[in-house]
Amino acid sequence: MNGSWRWEYHRYDPKAERLVESLCTLGNGRFATRGSAPETVTDGIHYPGTYLAGCYDRLTSTVAGRKTSNEDMVRLPDWTALRYRCLPDDAEPGDWLTPDHPSMRHCHVSLDLHSGTLTRRMLFHDAEGRRLGVVHTRIVHMGDPHLAAQRTVLRAYGWRGRVEIESVLDGTIANAGVDRYRALAGRHLVEHRAGAEADGTAWLSCTTATSRLRVGLAVRTSVRPLTAVRSACTNTTVRQTFVLPISRAEPVAIVKSAALFSSLDRPWGDPAPRSVEHAQYAPDFDSLLAAHKASWQRLWHEGEMRTPDETGRILRLHAFHVLQTLSPHTAELDVGVPARGLHGEAYRGHVFWDELFVLPYLSLHFPETARALLMYRHRRLPAARAAARRAGAAGAMFPWQSGSSGAEETQQLHLNPHSGRWLPDNSRLQRHVGSAIAWNVWQYGLATADAGFMHGPGAELLLDIARFWADAATWDVGLGRYRIRGVVGPDEYHDAYPDAPAPGIDDNAYTNVSATWVLDRALDLYEELSVARRAELLTQLGIGPDALREWQDISRRLYVPFHRSVISQFHGYGDLAELDWDAYRARYPDIRRLDRILEAEGDTPNRYQVSKQADTLMLGYLFRPVELAGLFNRLGYRVDDQDWRRTVEYYLRRTCDGSTLSSLVHGWVLARQQGVRAWPYCREALLSDITDVQGGTTGEGIHLGAMGGTLDLVERGIVGLAPGTDGLHVDPVPLAEIPASSFSVCCRGHRDVRISFRPGRIGISVPPSSLGPMPLVLHGNRREAIAAGHERWFRLPRQ
């Protein structure tokens, strides 16, 4: 396997270890384990962690003199822990060895993306000239979603003797992986029980403190050469000790086969005995590895994106982490898209709007997984309706942060590390998350032609979100327009007007235009439904006979503010002060989190024309220029290409890219404009996690939206794929730095459609099927059809 499929670290750097742990996480869509060294425990350098999708728990803490309740994705017991020390025949036992031991001379970490394996090689060399080679190989099984395994091989060079091995199943675990959460309660696991079976299989059972989810974890440790085991158990930990002979000719091999079950599993059963039985009957490591590789080969066949050089390697890493978090196994679960993957505890494992950047890729490659993630939202419609009622509104108001129940999980307070102060958090006012859900529903329907979903759960989601927007819009007599007030836009920096007594801003352009789109699409979908289904939905959702006419009116008369011939981010944005950007860049090496800097100075971004991330320009991410012009035209505004370019330039100068999503959106928008400045933004989006551009955040969990978004950038942004009711639209805008790509997609029932994008041409191959020709729309107006079992190439117009 060549280097384009490997992600490697050739030396050990304690300062970068948590970044390595996150980027070397292994998972299977059900659970994931960080890429920590087995010899380590939680400290300032290392953070072993295993996380189960959908496993949340709530604890109450006292912060800044007030009680606050937070629901977290729970860190589970550590199954990987293994330590060892040398017992030379002529000397006292040595130290327990870790990557931080002074005798370590070499460390190499290799993540094989093709096979989903993590290998860590180390060499220890003591003062007496004795050397010990260590090789760990780990998998989290992509075929069997309950299994993981780790093989360790120790080899002595220049000496012979014995080695003492301690295999640990460690339940003394708390959530403590994010520094700014340290003041919050983190001990989610209670009622521990642990033991070892007669055959040596260690097991541990525990329960989450509030949600009462039961977890069972079992580990079967096998050693070669065979030897007796000594087990020591407490309620929270099982330690199994082996003493084995070792030499260069007689290496030691230790295999830990782990099985994880919980009360979330179907069919239900007691997790502890189920995990014990599963671990006991797990195949040997070589058989597990072979089956695991075969499962990954199938995923790559459906989900790989081939682009040249280093860009292709990074995109493979991003696809790898998307598929580890959201695999076909996820389709069996009731879970959403965790913004930081299953890789760490940042954002508490919550589900934000990041699915907006991930589901386009999944809908085109793994539609069953995309459907399941939309069903997570559908199952939480009752919670969204209840939230709307409490806010005095109709319809469904989805939370900015969602967890297990669909209730609002956004924290009431957040810590500014610059000032040390806990501040009110008003980000829950980002109502635009509902539009993101509706957009994903619509895109999924276009990609799959899944009428069963669209006329069933999809219609309920889309119409209930539209109903909320219609109810949120209020008539302004003076303007002669509808307005949506008291919200927060994607920017997040502006959560109130300067010196205002209440949070929220009015008429956020992104919120209002996307709400217009939702109302319009809801009316379109309604027209597709049968008479009986229409009547059922109107009754079920409580939509009156005049409501649809009102939706039509609101979708044509929502207010969008403008200033200085650009689209205003919100009403009054153009009246805010300009920031002295040069002064702040001179005073601070990094101004990505300008909000924290200003607050520490006793100021606030609410006073300035500054943005954390793309806000108004998000409209260019969701909608192509012709669509965007159509939306503004529907609202009675004229926005042509020149107006949009002027708006793009205006906000690029006033955005500090404090989110990994910001550079992605900016790169996308500039690429669609065929702008020569697109690549620096695209490159930053590609590098944001691997170089940890935010200075420590990746070690707390990868940014799944940014990773998924880079895949979408190539497919939907550069190649210009857009499934439509009339076929697959292809409208490329070549980017010199990504001159070629190829991938397979699913489109309206056709599976494994191969797209090959090359300079000046594009090839599309449709596999044999009974569906007939696949319709194709090139550049918005040229209609073609490709017969099943055939391939065609098309020349692209010069840009």
VOSE-238452 format. One record per residue (C-alpha): residue in three letters; x, y, z. Coordinates in pm, whole numbers, plus 50000, padded with zeros to 5 digits. Layout:
REM VOSE-238452
ALAXYZ ...
***
This chain:
REM VOSE-238452
MET500005000050000 ASN501505033249897 GLY501915063850116 SER498775080849982 TRP496765057050201 ARG498815062250517 TRP498785089250781 GLU502075087950971 TYR503965104251258 HIS507675096551263 ARG508535108951609 TYR506925112851947 ASP506035148352046 PRO504225151352381 LYS502815185452284 ALA501135170451977 GLU500035137552129 ARG496385146552181 LEU496175157751821 VAL497635124151716 GLU495135106151939 SER492205123851771 LEU493415119551414 CYS494275083051479 THR490915074551633 LEU489425042051507 GLY485675036151488 ASN482925017151308 GLY479945040751324 ARG478785025651653 PHE481735032051881 ALA485215046451850 THR488485045752044 ARG491025073752041 GLY494485065551907 SER496205067252245 ALA499215045852331 PRO498105015152535 GLU500815021852796 THR499385055752895 VAL496805068653138 THR494995101753151 ASP497345130453226 GLY498305163553074 ILE499655146152763 HIS497515115452703 TYR493785110152695 PRO492575074652623 GLY488895074952535 THR486165052452398 TYR482775066752298 LEU479525049652202 ALA477195067051958 GLY474055079052135 CYS475375072452487 TYR474585104752674 ASP474215113653037 ARG473245145153226 LEU474935159553534 THR474365191653729 SER477235214753823 THR477535247254012 VAL479305273753804 ALA479675310653884 GLY477245306754173 ARG474465290553972 LYS473465254953894 THR473805243853534 SER472805210853376 ASN474745195853086 GLU474245164252885 ASP477475148252763 MET478525119952538 VAL479965096152796 ARG483565084952803 LEU483515047152856 PRO485975023853031 ASP489365019152868 TRP489774985152705 THR493174992652546 ALA495304996852862 LEU498424975052862 ARG501724980153039 TYR504934959953053 ARG508374959653207 CYS511504939353157 LEU512674912853406 PRO516264905553301 ASP517744873653451 ASP520594892753612 ALA518894924753728 GLU516024939953920 PRO512704945753742 GLY512794976353522 ASP510315005153508 TRP506935002253348 LEU507615015252998 THR505655043052828 PRO506345066752538 ASP507435092152800 HIS510125069652952 PRO513655083152895 SER514765049952743 MET512455053652443 ARG514595059852136 HIS512135056751850 CYS508385060251795 HIS506465057151470 VAL502665058951440 SER500995047551117 LEU497285049551040 ASP496435027650740 LEU493325043650592 HIS492725015550344 SER492444988550608 GLY491375009150910 THR494324998251126 LEU496535017851362 THR500125006451419 ARG502435021451679 ARG506095010551680 MET508515019151962 LEU512055010252054 PHE513375012752411 HIS517135012252483 ASP518315011852845 ALA521695021352998 GLU522854984852996 GLY522414982452620 ARG519254961752632 ARG516724970052364 LEU513024962152355 GLY510974965652035 VAL507234970952068 VAL504584969451793 HIS500894976451868 THR498264969851600 ARG494684980751673 ILE491334977851498 VAL487764987451581 HIS485954962051373 MET484014975451076 GLY482334941951013 ASP481174933751367 PRO480114966651532 HIS480554952351884 LEU484204941851850 ALA487634957651874 ALA491054941851907 GLN494664950851977 ARG497764929651918 THR501054938252088 VAL504334921351997 LEU507414925852220 ARG510874915352104 ALA514134916452301 TYR517384926452128 GLY520774919952290 TRP519364902652599 ARG517084875152712 GLY515004871553022 ARG511374876753113 VAL508804903853064 GLU505934912253293 ILE502664921753120 GLU499704938253287 SER496494939353084 VAL493954963153234 LEU490254969053191 ASP489945003253351 GLY486615017253468 THR488025046153674 ILE486965070153401 ALA485505105153395 ASN484865130853123 ALA487855154253153 GLY489095158852799 VAL488235195652752 ASP490025220952970 ARG487245246752970 TYR484795220653104 ARG486995211353399 ALA484785230453645 LEU481805208953540 ALA480845175153683 GLY482215146553473 ARG481745113453657 HIS478985098153450 LEU479605061353527 VAL478265045653848 GLU477325011553989 HIS480464994653864 ARG480894957253883 ALA483924938653750 GLY485304903653741 ALA487114876653545 GLU485684844153412 ALA487344810553459 ASP488844812753109 GLY490394846453198 THR487904869053017 ALA487734901553213 TRP484464920753226 LEU483124953153359 SER479564965353400 CYS478445000953479 THR475495024453444 THR475255060853344 ALA474325082253643 THR471145099253517 SER470135083953185 ARG470515049153338 LEU472055033453031 ARG473785000753111 VAL477144992952957 GLY478984959852943 LEU482584956852828 ALA484574924552818 VAL488184917852719 ARG489754884252642 THR493544886852673 SER495564859752497 VAL499334856452526 ARG501974837152338 PRO503814817552465 LEU501004804652684 THR501374810653055 ALA499304813753369 VAL497384845453443 ARG496954862853776 SER493824884153804 ALA493114911754054 CYS489684927854055 THR488084957754221 ASN484614971354149 THR486014993753877 THR489104976553740 VAL490424942653635 ARG494204937653618 GLN495574905953465 THR499284898853500 PHE501444875653290 VAL505164867753319 LEU506654853652998 PRO510104844652867 ILE511434867752597 SER514344869552353 ARG514934879951996 ALA514124844851883 GLU511164841752120 PRO508994873252098 VAL505944878452316 ALA502514884552161 ILE499514897752352 VAL496074901152195 LYS493204919652362 SER489824912052204 ALA487144935752335 ALA483354934052308 LEU481054963352390 PHE477304961252447 SER474804985452598 SER471124988052679 LEU470765008352357 ASP471284976452154 ARG468524957951977 PRO467404931652057 TRP467764940652421 GLY469794918852656 ASP471904922852966 PRO475034940052830 ALA477544923753067 PRO476954886852985 ARG476454895452617 SER479844912252607 VAL481514882852785 GLU480104857552542 HIS480974879052241 ALA484574883452357 GLN484964846452436 TYR483864835652090 ALA485634863051895 PRO487894849051620 ASP491684851051646 PHE493344884051559 ASP494364874451205 SER490814863751121 LEU489374895451275 LEU491824916551078 ALA490984899350747 ALA487244904250794 HIS487794940250906 LYS489844948050594 ALA487174932750371 SER484524955350525 TRP486694986050471 GLN487314975850109 ARG483554976150048 LEU483215010750211 TRP486015025050001 HIS484455011149685 GLU481335031649761 GLY482835061749934 GLU486365068249808 MET487245100549632 ARG490335099249413 THR492205131549363 PRO495935135249301 ASP498835143149530 GLU498615155049890 THR495095168649847 GLY493875133649772 ARG495575119750081 ILE493915145850303 LEU490515139650145 ARG490925102450214 LEU491655110350579 HIS488515131750595 ALA486385104750432 PHE487905079350670 HIS486795098850977 VAL483355106050835 LEU482865068750771 GLN484175058951114 THR481605081851273 LEU478725075751032 SER479055041350877 PRO476375017550748 HIS476145005151109 THR474895039751202 ALA471795032750994 GLU470715008351268 LEU471025034451543 ASP469005063951669 VAL471805089551647 GLY472585122351474 VAL475765138251340 PRO478035146951636 ALA479905178651544 ARG483205165251680 GLY482725129251572 LEU483205100851821 HIS486725113951870 GLY486565134852187 GLU484395154552426 ALA484355189552275 TYR480825202952226 ARG479835174352461 GLY479155151652164 HIS476145172652065 VAL474455174551727 PHE474495209451570 TRP473815220251212 ASP477035203551096 GLU474975176950921 LEU474395204050659 PHE478025198550549 VAL478095160650587 LEU474795147350453 PRO475325158150089 TYR478275133950074 LEU476385106250253 SER473255110650041 LEU475335104849726 HIS477355075649863 PHE475555059750159 PRO471895069650126 GLU470705044950389 THR472965061750645 ALA471765096350539 ARG468145085050576 ALA468795071950926 LEU470355105251030 LEU467275123650904 MET465115099151100 TYR467005109951414 ARG465535144451351 HIS462085130451269 ARG461915110951594 ARG462585143551775 LEU459785162551608 PRO457645160251925 ALA460435177152123 ALA460805203951854 ARG457065210251858 ALA457075212852237 ALA459975237752219 ALA458015258951971 ARG454945258652197 ARG457015269852495 ALA458305298452283 GLY454755307952191 ALA455115295651833 ALA453625268851611 GLY455375241951414 ALA458735226451500 MET461615246351651 PHE464665224051653 PRO467395230251912 TRP470775244851826 GLN472415216652022 SER470695182752035 GLY471585151352227 SER469555121452330 SER466045135552360 GLY465945164152111 ALA465585190152386 GLU467765221252373 GLU471195211852510 THR472995244852449 GLN474755255652765 GLN473475285752957 LEU477025297653025 HIS480335294552846 LEU483865301252967 ASN486105327152805 PRO489625313052859 HIS491115347752793 SER489285364753079 GLY488435334953297 ARG484825347153312 TRP481695326453261 LEU479365344753024 PRO475755340352909 ASP475465318352600 ASN472745329652359 SER473685306852070 ARG470435287652125 LEU468775315851926 GLN470235301251603 ARG466865290651470 HIS468345285451123 VAL469155249751227 GLY465585241251117 SER466315253550765 ALA469455231950758 ILE467365201350844 ALA464815210250576 TRP467575215550318 ASN469045181450398 VAL465625165150364 TRP465175180850021 GLN468685172149901 TYR468235136250016 GLY464985134049822 LEU466615147649506 ALA469545123449537 THR467505092149608 ALA463985097449471 ASP462895080349795 ALA459195089049776 GLY458435067450079 PHE460575089850295 MET459715122750128 HIS455955117350140 GLY456185103050491 PRO458705115350752 GLY460245140550510 ALA456945158250451 GLU456285160350824 LEU459715175650885 LEU459525200350598 LEU455975212050662 ASP456425215351038 ILE459625235850994 ALA457815257550736 ARG454965262150983 PHE457415274751244 TRP458895300251003 ALA455455312250901 ASP454515317151265 ALA457835333651351 ALA457365359951079 THR455545391351194 TRP454095418650975 ASP455725453050983 VAL453275479350861 GLY455975505450806 LEU458125482750591 GLY455225465050426 ARG457145432650487 TYR457345402950720 ARG460225401950967 ILE461875375051178 ARG463215390251498 GLY465265380251799 VAL467505354251639 VAL471255347551605 GLY472775340251265 PRO475565315951174 ASP478095343251261 GLU477445337751637 TYR479435368751736 HIS476375391051719 ASP473895378951978 ALA472375412952061 TYR472335449151957 PRO474805471852140 ASP473525479552493 ALA470215461652424 PRO468485447052732 ALA467555414452554 PRO469495391052326 GLY468875385351957 ILE469135404951634 ASP466485411051366 ASP466185400451003 ASN469325379750965 ALA469615376850587 TYR470675340350590 THR467825331250825 ASN465185350150625 VAL466245338650279 SER466585302350389 ALA463155304950557 THR461745317150222 TRP463295286650055 VAL461795263150319 LEU458295277550274 ASP458575274649896 ARG459815238549905 ALA457155228650159 LEU454495241349921 ASP456125222249633 LEU456195189949831 TYR452615194749944 GLU451535196049578 GLU453195162249515 LEU451205144449787 SER448055124449739 VAL444775140449845 ALA444515116350138 ARG448055123550256 ARG447465161050232 ALA444355158550446 GLU446175136750698 LEU449105160950727 LEU446945191850761 THR445045175251045 GLN448115159751207 LEU450145191951201 GLY447225214751283 ILE447545235150965 GLY444405255150892 PRO442795259350550 ASP444195294450500 ALA447715286350620 LEU449135276150285 ARG448045308550122 GLU449725327050409 TRP452925306950354 GLN452845317549991 ASP452515354050095 ILE455275352650357 SER457655335050118 ARG457305364849881 ARG457425393150132 LEU460065385250394 TYR462345414650462 VAL466015413250365 PRO468065443950466 PHE470685460150242 HIS473295487050301 ARG475875502750071 SER474645480649784 VAL475415448249972 ILE473155423850152 SER473165432850522 GLN473985404550758 PHE471075417050967 HIS469045448451015 GLY471365475651145 TYR474605457751060 GLY475765486450840 ASP475355510851131 LEU477875492451349 ALA481405505851391 GLU484285493651177 LEU487035474951362 ASP490685484751337 TRP491745451051201 ASP495395460651155 ALA495685471051520 TYR494275438251648 ARG496435417451415 ALA499465436551539 ARG498565431151905 TYR497475394651889 PRO499135365951699 ASP495765349351639 ILE492455367651619 ARG490255338651513 ARG488395341151844 LEU488045378651835 ASP484955376252056 ARG487055363352344 ILE489725389752288 LEU487195417952288 GLU485385404952596 ALA488665402352785 GLU489225439052697 GLY485795448252830 ASP484365451952480 THR482005431252263 PRO481785421951893 ASN478155433451904 ARG479495468551846 TYR481445460751528 GLN481115448651172 VAL483015416651245 SER482035380551190 LYS483315348251335 GLN482425328551024 ALA480515329550699 ASP476965341550761 THR475395359750467 LEU477815341050241 MET476305308150357 LEU473605315850102 GLY476245309749833 TYR477055276049986 LEU473465263649978 PHE472295279349655 ARG473875282849313 PRO473815317949165 VAL470735311448952 GLU468885297249255 LEU469955326049476 ALA468875351849219 GLY465545333649195 LEU465025334849572 PHE465705372149588 ASN463515377649285 ARG460715358749463 LEU461125383049752 GLY461005412849517 TYR464725421149532 ARG467175422049246 VAL470565406249325 ASP472695400449016 ASP476215386048987 GLN477785419949047 ASP475725425749363 TRP476665391449493 ARG480375395949418 ARG480275429449599 THR478625412449898 VAL481255384849897 GLU484125409749900 TYR482495430150176 TYR482225401150420 LEU485545384650335 ARG487215416250466 ARG485225415350790 THR485455378550888 CYS488145363851112 ASP487395327051030 GLY486985316551392 SER485285284351281 THR486675256251069 LEU483505258950859 SER484235294950761 SER487215289150532 LEU485325259950376 VAL482355281850284 HIS484545310450164 GLY486595286849947 TRP483385271949807 VAL481875305649719 LEU485065318449555 ALA485535285849364 ARG482005288049223 GLN482885323149110 GLN486005308548942 GLY488035331049167 VAL491805327749179 ARG491675334549555 ALA489635303349631 TRP492545279849694 PRO493985295450014 TYR490565291650177 CYS490105256350041 ARG493585247150158 GLU492895259850508 ALA489705239250519 LEU491715208650417 LEU494415215350677 SER492245228350961 ASP492325196551169 ILE495585180751063 THR497515212451148 ASP495175221451434 VAL494725257051307 GLN492685266651613 GLY495515258051849 GLY494485227652050 THR490865221351958 THR491455190951736 GLY492835171552032 GLU489355175052185 GLY487735159251876 ILE487885163751501 HIS485595188551322 LEU483315165051131 GLY481465192650944 ALA484675206750801 MET485905172050702 GLY482645162450536 GLY482445196850380 THR485765192850197 LEU484415161450030 ASP481305180749932 LEU483525209349811 VAL485005186549546 GLU481815168349446 ARG479155195449467 GLY481365226149456 ILE484055219049194 VAL482565190748987 GLY479175207349031 LEU477075176549106 ALA473475184949191 PRO470815157849179 GLY467545171049043 THR464115158048956 ASP465135159548589 GLY468405140848635 LEU471935145248762 HIS473115181048704 VAL476835185448636 ASP478285220448611 PRO482045219848684 VAL484135249948781 PRO487695236348760 LEU490155245949031 ALA493765243848915 GLU494925229349247 ILE492415200749219 PRO492675193248846 ALA491115158748854 SER488945136249069 SER486865104949041 PHE484295088149261 SER481205066349255 VAL477785079849353 CYS474235067949400 CYS471645088549215 ARG467885083249200 GLY468145045449227 HIS471285041249016 ARG474145028449229 ASP477875028949158 VAL477645056248895 ARG481285064748820 ILE482185101448774 SER485635108848625 PHE486555145748615 ARG489595155448409 PRO490905188548273 GLY488545198447994 ARG486295167848010 ILE484135146348231 GLY483225109548202 ILE480165092548348 SER479715055148360 VAL476345039648454 PRO476415003048560 PRO473974977848414 SER470544978948577 SER466844976448502 LEU466305013548563 GLY466975024348209 PRO469015054748100 MET470155079848358 PRO469255115648261 LEU472025141448277 VAL471915179548265 LEU475205196448171 HIS475845233148254 GLY472195238648338 ASN470795234447986 ARG472325205847787 ARG470285174347835 GLU471785139947778 ALA470965104247875 ILE473415076447953 ALA472175040947900 ALA472695015948178 GLY475884996448121 HIS477505024547921 GLU480065052147968 ARG480155086047798 TRP482665114347799 PHE481795150947749 ARG484015180447669 LEU483765209947905 PRO483635245847780 ARG486735266347846 GLN486445287648158 
***
